[in-house]
């Protein structure tokens, strides 16, 4: 099974995984706020994307990691295999305490077989007190990153 992807959120997750310096309190709060808004109104992603991008761009290290990953995703001509994304069980294990956005569960798959799995994953990650620490616990994201790096080399 393959999944449609939100490249911005997926690139952010992978960038957070490699971020060496901690996020500031202001950045963490901005990401938690974005996660809450996305959870409540996932169809309004376009309204929240600029706010998330501002936080990313204001952090030079995060922005550099994000741009590299986003570029890999933009050139990728396929679908991400779902076995490279963290499962709900892996997310629950990595989350320090269930944030409000994660307590309500995952958005169900709709009739078109599209999934909100990436959005749900990122909402759960961004809602934690320390997103980089949380995302580093998700081993499948390392496999996903390797997959994207291999794909970009072969193109």
Buried (B, 14 or more C-beta within 10 A) or exposed (E): EEBEBBBBBBBBBBBBBBBEEEBEEEBBEBBBBBBBBBBEEBEEBEEBBEBBBEBBEEBEEBBBBBBBBBEBBEEBEEEBEBEBBBBBEBBEEBBEEBBEBBEEEBBEEEEEEEBBBBBBBBBBBBBBEBBBBBBBBBEBBBBBBEBBEEBBEEE
